Amino acid sequence: MKSSQKTIVQAVAAVILPLALGACASWQPATLQLGETEQQVISQLGQPTSRIPDENGEILEYNRNPWGQATHLAKFGPDRKLRSYEQVLTTQHFAKLTLGSATKMDVLRTVGHPSETSYLPRQQLEVWSYPYRESGAWNSIMHVHFNQDGIVTLMQNTQDLRFERDGLFGFFGS
């Protein structure tokens, strides 16, 4: 490599490396305290990916999908103070969704927005898909199926083949 090319590569690396490290730092869990204001939360986490209305306040969503396998919800009460902040793409949160009665809004308030949506015309079902780490160990996707009335009728957990060595995109090995 010529000296001028080496200098250019070093200069580019000097710019990109701090940006990459800064991006990694922003993905670290926040140290939020219950009772903080919405502005305090946003100053630590940045702007949310979405705002979800809640009967008792508002929910700020920080969605890291499709590849991050995490969604954090910051829930605020009517006083605009933080009530809870947690990573919600877990088996325990999916279990809170009741087949036959949970609505799309219930799903949004429980696990946030999906990373992908699809439609199964023969069954007339809308499907919301959530990549996540099941039990913190397995790359999985939870598929939440809604009937025409927007009610959850089926939930299917499948292996996320994107992360398998011989999966759909063979270059995403473990």
Sine and cosine of phi, psi and omega as CSV:
sin_phi,cos_phi,sin_psi,cos_psi,sin_omega,cos_omega
0.00,0.00,0.74,-0.68,0.02,-1.00
-0.93,0.37,0.38,-0.93,-0.02,-1.00
-0.87,0.49,-0.65,0.76,-0.01,-1.00
-0.93,0.38,-0.61,0.80,0.04,-1.00
-0.92,0.39,-0.66,0.75,0.01,-1.00
-0.89,0.46,-0.65,0.76,0.02,-1.00
-0.90,0.43,-0.66,0.75,0.02,-1.00
-0.90,0.44,-0.70,0.71,0.01,-1.00
-0.88,0.48,-0.68,0.73,0.01,-1.00
-0.90,0.43,-0.65,0.76,0.00,-1.00
-0.91,0.41,-0.69,0.73,0.04,-1.00
-0.89,0.45,-0.69,0.72,0.01,-1.00
-0.88,0.47,-0.61,0.79,0.00,-1.00
-0.91,0.42,-0.48,0.88,0.03,-1.00
-1.00,0.09,-0.70,0.72,-0.10,-0.99
-0.96,0.29,-0.64,0.76,-0.06,-1.00
-0.85,0.53,-0.77,0.64,0.03,-1.00
-0.89,0.46,-0.60,0.80,0.04,-1.00
-0.90,0.44,-0.68,0.73,0.00,-1.00
-0.90,0.43,-0.68,0.74,0.02,-1.00
-0.91,0.41,-0.62,0.79,0.05,-1.00
-0.90,0.44,-0.63,0.78,0.03,-1.00
-0.90,0.43,-0.65,0.76,0.03,-1.00
-0.89,0.45,-0.66,0.75,-0.02,-1.00
-0.89,0.46,-0.58,0.81,-0.02,-1.00
-0.94,0.34,-0.23,0.97,0.01,-1.00
-1.00,-0.03,-0.05,1.00,0.00,-1.00
-0.97,0.26,0.48,-0.88,0.02,-1.00
-0.87,0.50,0.65,-0.76,0.01,-1.00
-0.99,0.17,0.39,-0.92,0.07,-1.00
-0.95,-0.30,0.95,0.32,-0.01,-1.00
-1.00,0.06,0.48,-0.88,0.05,-1.00
-0.92,-0.39,0.69,-0.72,0.08,-1.00
-0.83,0.55,0.62,-0.79,-0.01,-1.00
1.00,-0.08,-0.18,0.98,0.04,-1.00
-0.92,0.40,0.43,-0.90,0.01,-1.00
-0.99,0.16,0.26,-0.97,0.04,-1.00
-0.85,0.52,-0.67,0.75,0.00,-1.00
-0.89,0.45,-0.62,0.78,0.04,-1.00
-0.90,0.44,-0.65,0.76,0.01,-1.00
-0.91,0.42,-0.73,0.68,-0.01,-1.00
-0.90,0.44,-0.56,0.83,0.03,-1.00
-0.91,0.42,-0.49,0.87,0.04,-1.00
-1.00,0.06,-0.64,0.76,-0.13,-0.99
-0.99,-0.17,-0.29,0.96,-0.12,-0.99
1.00,0.04,-0.06,-1.00,-0.01,-1.00
-0.92,0.38,0.65,-0.76,0.01,-1.00
-0.94,0.34,0.38,-0.93,0.08,-1.00
-0.97,0.26,-0.36,0.93,0.02,-1.00
-0.29,-0.96,0.37,-0.93,0.13,-0.99
-0.87,-0.49,0.77,-0.64,-0.05,-1.00
-0.88,-0.47,0.83,-0.56,0.03,-1.00
-0.93,0.37,0.58,-0.81,0.02,-1.00
-0.74,-0.67,0.48,-0.88,-0.01,-1.00
-0.84,0.54,-0.55,0.83,-0.10,-1.00
-0.97,-0.24,0.10,0.99,-0.04,-1.00
0.29,-0.96,-0.74,-0.67,-0.01,-1.00
-0.59,-0.81,0.43,-0.90,0.02,-1.00
-0.88,-0.48,0.79,-0.61,0.13,-0.99
-0.99,-0.11,0.80,-0.60,-0.04,-1.00
-0.97,-0.24,0.72,-0.70,0.09,-1.00
-0.85,-0.53,1.00,-0.02,-0.11,-0.99
-1.00,-0.04,0.80,-0.59,-0.03,-1.00
-0.95,-0.30,0.14,0.99,0.00,-1.00
-0.99,0.13,0.31,-0.95,0.29,0.96
-1.00,0.07,-0.35,0.94,-0.08,-1.00
-1.00,-0.10,-0.36,0.93,-0.06,-1.00
-0.96,0.27,-0.32,0.95,0.04,-1.00
0.83,0.56,0.51,0.86,0.00,-1.00
-0.50,-0.87,0.55,-0.84,0.17,-0.99
-0.67,-0.75,0.81,-0.58,0.06,-1.00
-0.97,-0.25,0.71,-0.71,0.06,-1.00
-0.90,-0.43,0.80,-0.60,0.11,-0.99
-0.97,-0.26,0.92,-0.38,-0.07,-1.00
-0.98,-0.21,0.75,-0.66,-0.03,-1.00
-0.90,-0.43,0.56,-0.83,0.06,-1.00
-1.00,0.08,-0.02,-1.00,0.00,-1.00
-0.88,0.48,-0.38,0.93,0.03,-1.00
-0.99,0.12,0.07,1.00,0.01,-1.00
0.91,0.42,0.44,0.90,0.05,-1.00
-0.96,-0.27,0.56,-0.83,-0.04,-1.00
-0.91,0.42,0.84,-0.55,0.06,-1.00
-0.99,-0.13,-0.60,0.80,0.02,-1.00
-0.37,-0.93,0.42,-0.91,0.08,-1.00
-0.57,-0.82,0.89,-0.47,-0.03,-1.00
-0.41,-0.91,0.39,-0.92,0.11,-0.99
-0.98,0.19,0.84,-0.54,-0.19,-0.98
-0.95,-0.30,-0.10,1.00,0.03,-1.00
-1.00,0.08,0.98,0.21,-0.01,-1.00
-0.69,-0.72,0.35,-0.94,0.06,-1.00
-0.84,0.54,-0.64,0.77,-0.03,-1.00
-0.90,0.44,-0.64,0.77,0.01,-1.00
-0.96,0.29,-0.64,0.77,0.05,-1.00
-0.88,0.47,-0.55,0.84,0.00,-1.00
-0.92,0.40,-0.31,0.95,0.03,-1.00
-0.96,0.28,-0.27,0.96,-0.02,-1.00
-0.99,0.12,0.87,-0.50,-0.08,-1.00
-1.00,-0.06,0.85,-0.53,0.05,-1.00
-0.88,0.48,0.67,-0.75,0.05,-1.00
1.00,0.05,-0.18,0.98,0.02,-1.00
-0.67,-0.74,-0.46,0.89,0.00,-1.00
-0.92,0.39,0.70,-0.72,-0.01,-1.00
-0.98,-0.21,0.10,-1.00,0.07,-1.00
-0.85,0.52,-0.66,0.75,0.01,-1.00
-0.91,0.42,-0.61,0.79,0.07,-1.00
-0.87,0.49,-0.66,0.75,0.00,-1.00
-0.91,0.42,-0.71,0.70,0.03,-1.00
-0.86,0.51,-0.67,0.74,-0.03,-1.00
-0.96,0.29,-0.33,0.94,-0.04,-1.00
-0.99,-0.10,-0.70,0.71,-0.08,-1.00
-0.77,-0.64,0.09,1.00,0.06,-1.00
0.98,0.18,-0.22,-0.98,-0.04,-1.00
-0.98,0.20,0.54,-0.84,0.02,-1.00
-0.97,0.26,0.31,-0.95,0.08,-1.00
-0.99,0.10,-0.34,0.94,-0.02,-1.00
-0.45,-0.89,0.55,-0.84,0.12,-0.99
-0.81,-0.58,0.48,-0.88,0.04,-1.00
-0.52,-0.85,0.11,-0.99,0.00,-1.00
-0.70,-0.72,0.73,-0.69,0.04,-1.00
-0.97,-0.24,0.99,-0.15,-0.14,-0.99
-0.90,0.44,-0.62,0.78,-0.01,-1.00
-0.90,0.44,-0.66,0.75,0.01,-1.00
-1.00,0.03,-0.18,0.98,-0.06,-1.00
0.82,0.57,0.78,0.62,-0.01,-1.00
-0.83,-0.55,0.71,-0.70,0.17,-0.98
-1.00,-0.02,0.66,-0.75,-0.06,-1.00
-0.84,-0.54,0.79,-0.61,0.12,-0.99
-0.96,-0.29,0.75,-0.66,-0.07,-1.00
-0.91,-0.42,0.69,-0.72,-0.07,-1.00
-0.79,-0.61,0.98,-0.18,0.12,-0.99
-0.93,0.36,0.68,-0.73,0.01,-1.00
-0.35,-0.94,0.17,-0.99,0.05,-1.00
-0.99,-0.16,0.98,-0.20,-0.01,-1.00
-0.93,0.37,0.79,-0.61,-0.03,-1.00
0.81,0.59,0.43,0.90,0.01,-1.00
0.94,0.35,0.16,0.99,-0.11,-0.99
-0.78,-0.62,-0.60,0.80,-0.15,-0.99
-0.94,-0.34,0.74,-0.67,0.09,-1.00
-0.96,0.29,0.93,-0.38,-0.10,-0.99
-0.76,-0.65,0.23,-0.97,0.16,-0.99
-0.73,-0.68,0.80,-0.60,0.10,-0.99
-0.99,-0.11,0.82,-0.57,0.04,-1.00
-0.96,-0.27,0.87,-0.49,0.00,-1.00
-0.96,-0.27,0.87,-0.49,-0.06,-1.00
-0.98,-0.19,0.73,-0.69,0.02,-1.00
-0.89,-0.45,0.65,-0.76,0.10,-0.99
-0.98,0.18,-0.08,-1.00,-0.05,-1.00
-0.90,0.43,-0.34,0.94,0.03,-1.00
-1.00,0.02,0.03,1.00,0.00,-1.00
0.98,0.21,0.42,0.91,0.00,-1.00
-0.97,-0.25,0.66,-0.75,0.03,-1.00
-0.93,0.38,0.85,-0.53,-0.01,-1.00
-0.92,-0.40,-0.33,0.94,-0.06,-1.00
-0.37,-0.93,0.59,-0.81,0.13,-0.99
-0.76,-0.65,0.78,-0.63,0.00,-1.00
-0.81,-0.59,0.77,-0.64,0.05,-1.00
-0.97,-0.23,0.82,-0.57,0.00,-1.00
-0.79,-0.62,0.27,-0.96,0.08,-1.00
-0.95,0.31,0.67,-0.75,0.05,-1.00
-1.00,0.02,0.98,-0.18,-0.09,-1.00
-0.95,0.31,-0.20,0.98,0.02,-1.00
-0.88,0.48,-0.40,0.91,-0.07,-1.00
-0.98,-0.18,0.00,1.00,-0.02,-1.00
-1.00,0.05,0.61,-0.79,-0.03,-1.00
-0.83,0.56,-0.67,0.74,-0.01,-1.00
-0.97,-0.25,0.37,0.93,-0.06,-1.00
-0.98,0.22,-0.37,-0.93,-0.07,-1.00
-0.87,0.50,-0.58,0.81,-0.05,-1.00
-0.86,-0.51,0.89,0.46,-0.14,-0.99
-0.43,0.90,-0.41,0.91,-0.04,-1.00
-0.98,0.17,-0.03,1.00,0.06,-1.00
-0.99,-0.12,0.92,0.39,-0.02,-1.00
-0.98,0.19,0.26,-0.97,0.01,-1.00
-0.99,0.15,0.00,0.00,0.00,0.00
